Amino acid sequence: MSLQNTTLDILKTGNNVFITGSAGTGKTYLLHQYMFYLKARKVMPTVVAPTGIAASHLQGQTIHSFFSLGIRSEIDEDYIDSLVEKKYLQTRFSKLKVLIVDEISMVSPEMFSAMDRILRAFKKNNTPFGGVQTILSGDFFQLPPISKMPTEKRFAWQSPSWKELGLKTCYLQEKFRQDDNVLISILDEIRSGSVSSHSIDLLNARYHKELDNGFTPTKLYTHNMDVDRINSEELAKIANPSFAFTYKSEGSAKNIEKIFKSSLVLEEINLKKDAVVMFIKNNSELGYVNGTTGVVVSFDEENGLPLVKTSDGSLIRVALEDWSMENDSGNVVAKVSQIPLKLAWAITIHKSQGMTLDSAEIDLSKTFEVGQGYVALSRIKNIEGLRLMGLNDKALTVDPLILHIDDRIKGASAKASEEIAALAPEHLQELFDSYILSIDGLLDTTKIEAEEKALRSEKKIVKNSATPTHIQTQELLESCSSIDELATKRAMSKGTIIKHLSVLKEQNPEIDLEKFLPDAKTCELVKSAVEEVKKRDNKDDFSEDGNIRLKPIFELLDSSIPYDDIKMVLL
């Protein structure tokens, strides 16, 4: 079977590659290695995945978002023609050199073919995927694509585009996630399609087992209905006041309904301080992705919106996000605005794919899809971290079609390994260099070493970025002379920077932010308006906690001074 280094060599030659293997064999780690190799040579790989949470593991984005599919999984030539005319998509695809598709098991053949056709059109190249090196990673023993209608072809490898790619297969076998031979043996038996009575006994011994790891295990359930019930029950246990957030919308009822059906946004969500939550949208500016988890620590006094402390220690002031629907001309025909959160004491097994958990409470009594039990059990590192709530007959089954082709995939992997091993090291290096040159990458070793050093220090900063995002802004206060400069250095909007300054002022009233104020005339005008609002004493001008709202100040100033400047003066 293919080892990590062999696979890395195959990737470096520029071949299209399918990386597979059981859960925990280091597929994501290997992709990180190849991405580091490319970035050090000034090539930026593009990472996509079928779900937001899967995409977040490699800081990527969803296939629907990157390929501008909207809520479609199939497309026609007219739609492709309308995409090709869009300037921003022309720019996006012109920069695409290497495409990595993670969690390929959840990609339908229709979506796979759509990606192929879109790339051929944008690259004006009729070779598969427009001639872009395409790397597919995933395990077909895990969850298949969700399909509302039963269909003969449900896997990406059943698309004609798959065969045309001429993929080199790399089947990884060494396990890095599980540190427990008992669990590894059970998982291997599930993959073989034959689970022994001994393994069943071992699983039954974990039935309703109390875990002694000192914290509440993540609850994994097969159905949204159970997840919603558990989350509601956990919320009810918290004695703190409840805050309800209801969506706002624009557009026809039919289109708004489509937005709700095709996304995770909720019509209403109730939150309390100490509620466990998960973000359901990507927003790199504010420091979260679809799947980021955290706890509500307070609610903003000015607008009542939640402040969330994420699991990496960052504090995020949550703002409303928009979910929109475009027509074929790219015009927005419907929009839903809501806070991008959902309760997250429990999550569905489908959304857990790709996660690694220290412990989990897993209910497989209502398993309805092959692979669900395998995915759930392979999230944990050790059988001691399992609290099993139930099993049914389907829980430990995998797709018979995948069982049938598994030996063929292993055979293809052995062949690819033999072919690369037969090449002399000098010839291999020539292939590596030739490919990097073909995608406009660096070959100068001194420059590559400098890039690697920069990437490692950047990685260190990100890794230690249990440093909250507003503290990272604080570290730049001395070296920057304006909000604009701060925003540029942090690659964030002015509004986000002002939110950071607001948190810093709240935490330390003595902090000196004077140099970030607007000009003296603007300050005087805002202060006068504040006095005027206080004088007229209209209760609608104040929030429940007594703070002046921004809108009356803005209106008193004839809308001539931006909200950001008003916020800074009020600070």
C-alpha positions in Angstrom: 0.0 0.0 0.0 1.0 3.6 -0.5 2.9 5.2 2.3 2.7 9.0 3.0 6.0 9.8 1.3 5.2 7.8 -1.8 1.9 9.6 -2.1 3.6 12.9 -1.6 6.0 12.1 -4.5 3.1 11.2 -6.8 1.4 14.5 -5.9 4.6 16.5 -6.7 4.8 15.0 -10.2 1.6 16.9 -11.1 -0.5 13.8 -11.6 -4.3 13.8 -10.8 -4.5 11.7 -7.6 -7.2 9.9 -5.6 -6.1 9.7 -1.9 -8.2 7.2 0.1 -7.9 5.0 3.2 -9.8 4.3 6.4 -10.7 7.0 8.9 -7.7 8.3 10.8 -5.0 7.3 8.3 -3.8 10.9 7.8 -5.4 11.9 4.5 -5.9 15.5 5.8 -2.3 15.6 7.2 -0.9 14.5 3.8 -2.9 17.2 2.0 -1.5 19.8 4.5 2.0 18.6 3.6 1.4 19.0 -0.1 -0.2 22.4 0.4 2.9 23.5 2.4 5.1 22.3 -0.5 3.2 24.3 -3.0 2.9 27.5 -1.0 6.6 27.5 -0.3 7.0 27.5 -4.2 4.5 30.4 -4.4 1.6 28.3 -5.8 -1.7 28.7 -3.9 -3.8 25.5 -4.0 -7.6 25.8 -4.0 -9.5 23.6 -1.5 -13.2 22.7 -1.8 -15.5 20.2 -0.1 -19.2 19.3 -0.3 -20.0 20.8 3.2 -18.9 23.8 5.1 -17.6 21.8 8.1 -15.6 19.5 5.8 -14.2 22.5 4.0 -13.1 24.1 7.2 -10.7 21.3 8.0 -8.4 22.6 5.3 -9.5 26.3 5.4 -11.3 25.8 2.1 -14.8 26.6 0.9 -17.8 24.7 -0.3 -18.0 23.4 -3.9 -21.3 25.2 -4.3 -19.7 28.5 -3.3 -16.4 28.2 -5.3 -18.1 26.9 -8.5 -21.0 29.4 -8.1 -23.6 26.6 -8.3 -26.1 28.3 -6.0 -28.5 25.6 -4.9 -27.9 23.5 -8.0 -26.2 20.1 -8.2 -26.7 19.8 -12.0 -26.2 22.5 -14.7 -26.8 23.1 -18.4 -24.8 24.9 -21.1 -26.9 28.1 -20.7 -25.9 28.3 -17.1 -22.2 27.7 -17.8 -22.4 30.5 -20.5 -23.8 32.9 -17.9 -21.0 32.0 -15.5 -18.3 32.5 -18.0 -19.4 36.1 -18.6 -18.8 37.1 -15.0 -15.6 39.0 -14.5 -15.1 38.0 -10.8 -15.3 34.3 -11.8 -12.9 34.8 -14.7 -10.4 36.2 -12.2 -11.1 33.4 -9.7 -10.6 30.6 -12.2 -7.6 32.2 -13.9 -5.8 31.9 -10.6 -6.7 28.2 -10.1 -3.6 26.0 -10.5 -4.2 23.0 -8.2 -7.6 21.9 -7.0 -8.1 19.7 -3.9 -11.5 18.2 -3.3 -11.9 16.8 0.2 -14.5 14.4 1.5 -15.1 13.2 -2.0 -17.5 10.4 -0.8 -20.1 13.1 -0.2 -19.9 14.5 -3.8 -22.6 13.3 -6.2 -21.7 12.2 -9.7 -23.8 15.2 -11.0 -21.9 17.7 -8.9 -18.6 16.1 -10.0 -19.5 16.4 -13.7 -20.6 20.0 -13.1 -17.2 21.0 -11.7 -15.5 19.4 -14.7 -17.6 21.2 -17.2 -17.2 24.6 -15.5 -13.4 24.2 -15.4 -13.2 23.2 -19.1 -15.2 26.3 -20.0 -13.2 28.8 -17.9 -9.8 27.3 -18.8 -10.8 27.0 -22.5 -9.3 23.6 -22.3 -11.2 20.4 -23.1 -9.1 18.1 -21.1 -10.6 16.8 -17.8 -11.0 19.6 -15.2 -9.6 22.0 -17.7 -6.1 20.6 -17.3 -5.9 21.6 -13.6 -4.1 19.1 -11.3 -7.0 17.6 -9.4 -6.6 15.8 -6.1 -9.5 13.9 -4.6 -9.4 12.8 -1.0 -11.9 10.7 0.9 -13.1 7.3 1.9 -16.1 5.8 0.1 -16.8 3.6 3.2 -17.9 6.8 4.9 -21.1 8.8 4.2 -22.4 8.9 0.6 -24.0 12.1 -0.9 -27.5 13.0 0.4 -30.0 12.2 -2.3 -33.7 12.8 -2.0 -34.5 10.3 -4.8 -33.1 6.8 -5.0 -30.7 6.6 -7.8 -28.5 4.0 -9.5 -25.4 6.2 -9.5 -24.7 8.0 -6.3 -20.9 8.2 -6.1 -18.5 10.6 -7.8 -16.5 7.7 -9.2 -19.6 6.8 -11.3 -19.3 10.1 -13.2 -17.6 9.7 -16.7 -15.4 12.7 -15.6 -13.8 10.5 -12.9 -12.4 7.9 -15.4 -11.3 10.7 -17.8 -9.1 12.2 -15.1 -6.6 9.2 -15.2 -6.2 9.3 -11.5 -3.3 7.7 -9.7 -4.7 6.0 -6.6 -3.0 6.1 -3.2 -4.6 3.9 -0.5 -3.3 4.9 3.0 -3.4 2.2 5.7 -1.3 3.3 8.7 -3.7 4.7 11.4 -2.9 7.9 13.2 -6.2 8.8 14.8 -7.0 5.7 16.8 -4.6 4.7 19.5 -6.5 1.6 20.4 -6.2 -1.8 18.7 -9.6 -2.8 19.9 -11.4 0.0 18.1 -9.1 -0.4 15.0 -10.1 -4.1 14.8 -13.8 -3.2 15.0 -13.5 -0.5 12.3 -11.5 -2.9 10.1 -14.3 -5.6 10.5 -17.0 -3.0 9.5 -14.9 -2.2 6.4 -14.6 -5.9 5.5 -18.4 -6.3 5.7 -18.3 -8.9 8.4 -18.5 -7.8 12.1 -17.7 -10.6 14.6 -19.9 -11.4 17.6 -16.8 -10.6 19.7 -16.8 -7.0 18.3 -20.6 -6.7 18.9 -20.0 -7.8 22.6 -17.2 -5.1 22.9 -19.6 -2.4 21.6 -22.5 -3.6 23.8 -20.1 -3.3 26.8 -20.1 0.5 26.1 -23.9 0.7 26.3 -24.8 3.7 28.4 -21.3 3.7 29.8 -20.4 6.6 32.1 -17.2 8.3 30.8 -14.7 9.6 33.4 -12.9 12.2 31.2 -14.2 15.2 33.2 -16.2 16.9 30.4 -19.4 16.4 28.5 -18.9 14.2 25.5 -20.1 15.4 22.1 -23.4 13.8 21.2 -23.7 12.3 17.7 -27.1 11.3 16.4 -28.4 10.1 13.1 -31.5 12.4 12.8 -31.8 16.2 13.0 -35.0 15.7 15.1 -33.0 14.0 18.0 -30.2 16.7 17.7 -32.8 19.5 17.9 -34.5 17.8 20.9 -31.2 17.3 22.9 -30.1 20.9 22.1 -33.5 22.3 23.3 -33.3 20.2 26.5 -29.7 21.4 27.3 -30.7 25.0 26.7 -33.7 24.6 29.1 -31.3 23.5 31.8 -29.6 26.9 31.8 -31.2 29.3 34.3 -30.0 32.5 32.4 -32.4 34.7 30.5 -33.3 33.6 26.9 -32.9 35.8 23.9 -34.8 35.1 20.7 -33.4 35.9 17.2 -35.8 35.9 14.3 -34.8 36.1 10.6 -35.6 39.1 8.3 -36.1 38.5 4.6 -36.5 40.1 1.2 -38.0 38.4 -1.9 -40.8 36.0 -2.7 -42.0 33.4 -0.2 -41.1 30.6 -2.6 -37.5 31.8 -3.0 -37.1 32.4 0.8 -38.3 28.8 1.4 -35.6 27.6 -1.0 -32.9 29.5 0.9 -34.0 27.8 4.2 -34.1 24.3 2.5 -30.6 24.7 1.0 -28.8 26.1 4.0 -28.5 25.8 7.8 -30.0 29.2 8.6 -32.8 29.1 11.2 -36.1 31.0 11.2 -35.7 31.5 14.9 -33.0 30.6 17.4 -33.1 31.0 21.2 -29.9 31.6 23.0 -28.7 32.0 26.6 -25.4 32.9 28.2 -23.4 29.6 28.5 -25.2 28.0 25.5 -22.9 25.8 23.3 -23.1 26.9 19.7 -21.7 26.3 16.3 -21.3 28.9 13.5 -23.1 28.0 10.3 -21.4 30.4 7.8 -17.8 31.2 6.7 -16.5 34.7 7.7 -12.7 34.8 7.6 -12.8 38.6 8.5 -14.5 37.9 11.8 -12.5 34.7 12.4 -15.0 31.8 12.0 -16.0 29.2 9.5 -19.0 26.9 9.1 -18.4 24.4 11.9 -16.5 26.7 14.4 -17.8 25.8 17.9 -18.0 28.0 21.0 -19.9 29.2 24.0 -22.1 32.3 24.4 -20.4 34.4 27.0 -22.6 37.6 27.0 -24.9 39.7 24.8 -24.0 43.1 23.3 -25.7 45.9 25.3 -26.2 48.1 22.3 -27.9 45.7 19.9 -28.4 42.5 22.0 -26.3 40.3 19.7 -24.3 37.5 21.3 -20.5 37.4 22.1 -19.1 34.0 21.5 -15.9 32.5 22.9 -14.7 29.9 20.4 -13.0 26.6 21.3 -9.6 28.1 20.3 -10.1 31.0 22.8 -11.1 33.8 20.3 -13.9 36.2 21.3 -16.3 37.0 18.4 -19.0 39.6 18.4 -21.7 38.0 16.3 -23.4 40.1 13.7 -26.2 39.4 11.3 -25.2 37.5 8.1 -27.0 37.3 4.8 -28.0 34.1 2.9 -29.0 35.1 -0.6 -30.3 33.5 -3.8 -29.3 34.7 -7.2 -31.0 34.2 -10.6 -29.1 33.0 -13.7 -28.1 36.7 -14.4 -26.4 36.9 -11.0 -29.0 39.3 -9.5 -30.1 38.7 -5.9 -33.8 37.6 -6.0 -34.1 36.7 -2.3 -32.2 37.3 0.9 -32.5 36.1 4.5 -30.7 37.9 7.4 -30.1 36.1 10.6 -27.3 35.4 13.2 -25.0 32.6 11.9 -25.4 30.3 14.9 -27.1 27.0 15.9 -27.1 25.1 19.2 -24.4 22.5 19.3 -24.5 20.2 22.3 -25.5 17.6 19.8 -24.7 17.3 16.1 -25.7 14.9 13.3 -23.2 12.2 12.3 -23.3 13.6 8.8 -21.9 16.9 10.1 -19.2 15.1 12.2 -17.4 13.6 9.2 -13.8 14.7 9.4 -13.8 15.6 13.1 -11.6 14.0 15.7 -13.2 13.7 19.2 -11.8 12.6 22.6 -15.1 11.2 23.5 -18.6 10.9 22.1 -22.1 9.8 23.1 -23.3 8.0 20.0 -26.9 6.8 19.2 -27.1 4.4 16.2 -30.5 3.0 17.1 -32.1 4.9 14.1 -29.3 4.4 11.5 -30.9 4.8 8.1 -27.8 5.1 5.9 -24.9 2.8 5.2 -21.6 4.2 6.6 -23.2 6.1 9.4 -22.0 3.8 12.2 -18.5 3.6 10.7 -18.2 7.4 10.5 -19.5 7.9 14.0 -17.3 5.2 15.7 -14.2 6.4 13.7 -14.5 10.0 15.2 -13.1 8.8 18.5 -9.5 7.9 19.3 -10.1 5.1 21.8 -13.0 2.8 22.7 -12.8 4.2 26.2 -14.1 7.4 24.8 -17.4 5.8 23.6 -20.8 6.0 25.3 -23.1 4.0 23.1 -26.8 4.8 23.3 -28.1 2.2 20.8 -27.5 0.1 17.7 -29.7 -1.2 15.0 -29.2 -3.8 12.2 -28.0 -1.2 9.7 -25.6 0.6 12.0 -22.5 -1.5 11.2 -23.1 -2.0 7.5 -21.3 -0.4 4.5 -22.3 -0.1 0.9 -21.9 -3.5 -0.8 -20.8 -1.8 -4.0 -17.9 -0.2 -2.2 -17.0 -3.6 -0.6 -17.0 -5.0 -4.2 -14.5 -2.4 -5.6 -12.3 -2.0 -2.5 -9.8 -4.7 -3.7 -9.6 -3.0 -7.1 -8.8 0.3 -5.4 -6.0 -1.3 -3.4 -4.6 -2.9 -6.5 -4.5 0.4 -8.4 -2.7 1.9 -5.4 -0.1 -0.9 -5.4 0.5 -0.3 -9.1 0.9 3.5 -8.6 3.4 2.9 -5.8 5.5 0.5 -7.9 5.6 2.9 -10.8 6.9 5.8 -8.7 9.4 3.6 -6.8 10.9 2.4 -10.2 12.0 6.0 -11.1 15.5 7.1 -10.3 15.7 10.0 -7.7 17.3 12.4 -10.3 14.5 11.7 -12.8 11.9 12.1 -10.0 13.4 15.5 -9.1 13.2 16.6 -12.8 9.5 15.7 -12.9 8.9 17.7 -9.7 10.7 20.8 -11.1 9.1 20.5 -14.5 5.6 20.5 -12.9 6.4 23.4 -10.6 7.6 25.4 -13.6 4.5 24.6 -15.6 2.3 26.2 -12.9 4.6 29.3 -12.5 6.1 28.2 -9.2 9.5 29.0 -7.6 12.6 26.7 -8.2 15.2 29.0 -6.5 16.1 27.0 -3.3 17.1 30.1 -1.3 13.7 31.8 -2.0 11.9 28.5 -1.2 13.7 28.2 2.2 12.7 31.8 3.0 9.1 31.0 2.1 9.1 27.9 4.2 10.5 29.9 7.2 7.7 32.5 6.7 5.0 29.8 6.5 6.2 28.1 9.6 6.2 31.3 11.6 2.8 32.1 10.2 1.6 28.6 11.2 3.0 29.2 14.7 1.0 32.4 15.0 -2.2 30.6 13.8 -1.6 27.7 16.0 -1.1 29.8 19.1 -4.0 31.9 18.0 -5.8 30.9 21.1 -4.8 34.6 21.1 -8.3 36.2 20.8 -8.7 38.1 17.5 -9.2 41.5 19.3 -5.9 41.0 21.2 -4.1 40.4 17.8 -5.5 43.9 16.9 -4.3 45.4 20.2 -0.7 44.2 19.4 -0.7 46.5 16.3 -2.1 49.6 18.0 1.3 51.3 18.6 2.6 50.7 15.0 -0.6 52.0 13.3 -1.8 55.6 13.1 -5.3 55.1 11.7 -8.2 52.7 11.6 -7.6 52.2 7.9 -4.0 51.1 8.5 -5.1 48.7 11.2 -7.8 47.3 8.9 -5.3 46.8 6.1 -2.7 45.1 8.4 -5.3 42.8 9.9 -7.0 42.2 6.5 -10.3 43.1 8.1 -13.1 45.7 7.6 -13.1 49.0 9.5 -16.3 47.9 11.2 -14.6 44.8 12.6 -11.6 46.8 13.8 -13.9 49.2 15.6 -15.6 46.2 17.3 -12.2 45.0 18.5 -11.4 48.5 19.9 -14.8 48.5 21.6 -14.0 45.2 23.3 -10.5 46.5 24.3 -12.0 49.7 25.8 -14.6 47.6 27.7 -11.8 45.5 29.1 -9.5 48.4 29.9 -11.2 51.8 30.1 -7.7 53.5 30.5 -6.6 52.4 27.0 -5.7 55.4 24.8 -7.4 55.3 21.4 -7.3 59.0 20.7 -5.2 58.8 17.6 -7.9 56.6 15.9 -10.6 59.3 16.3 -11.9 61.1 13.3 -11.0 64.8 12.8 -11.8 67.4 15.5 -14.7 68.9 13.6 -16.4 65.5 13.2 -15.9 64.8 16.9 -17.5 68.1 17.9 -20.5 67.5 15.6 -21.1 64.0 17.0 -20.7 65.2 20.6 -23.3 68.0 20.0 -25.7 65.5 18.5 -25.2 63.2 21.5 -26.1 66.1 23.8 -29.2 66.9 21.7 -30.4 63.3 21.8 -29.9 63.3 25.6 -31.8 66.6 26.0 -34.9 65.5 24.0 -35.1 62.4 26.2 -37.0 60.2 23.7 -37.1 56.6 25.1 -36.9 55.2 21.5 -33.4 56.8 21.2 -32.0 54.5 23.9 -31.5 50.8 24.3 -32.9 48.9 27.2 -29.6 49.3 29.1 -29.7 53.1 28.7 -27.1 53.4 26.0 -27.8 55.9 23.1 -28.6 54.2 19.8 -26.6 55.2 16.8 -29.5 55.8 14.5 -30.8 59.0 16.1 -27.3 60.5 16.1 -26.9 59.6 12.5 -30.2 61.2 11.5 -29.5 64.4 13.6 -26.3 64.8 11.5 -28.3 64.5 8.3 -26.7 61.1 7.5 -23.5 63.1 6.7 -21.2 61.2 9.2 -20.6 57.5 8.8 -21.7 55.1 11.5 -18.0 54.0 12.0 -17.0 57.6 12.9 -19.9 57.9 15.3 -18.9 54.6 17.0 -15.3 55.8 17.4 -16.4 59.1 19.0 -18.7 57.3 21.4 -15.8 55.0 22.4 
